[in-house]
């Protein structure tokens, strides 16, 4: 059974076209690629969150150093 595709005839991308993957027997590969892409998006989200926490921690440590220097100068 032929399926209507969104891409040009002759182009095959089993990682992104479920119909092509099913027709060629690469559905397992399709699911693996989808899971890897999902993992990549999650890793990027974690990295962005870690970066914001690192910036916040760096700012707070700067404030702490500044307060310590002021306390030392005041005696």
Buried (B, 14 or more C-beta within 10 A) or exposed (E): EEEEEEEEEEEBEBBEBBBBBBBEEBBEEBEEBBEEEEEEEEEEEEEEEEEEEEEEEEEEEEEEEEEEEEEEEEE
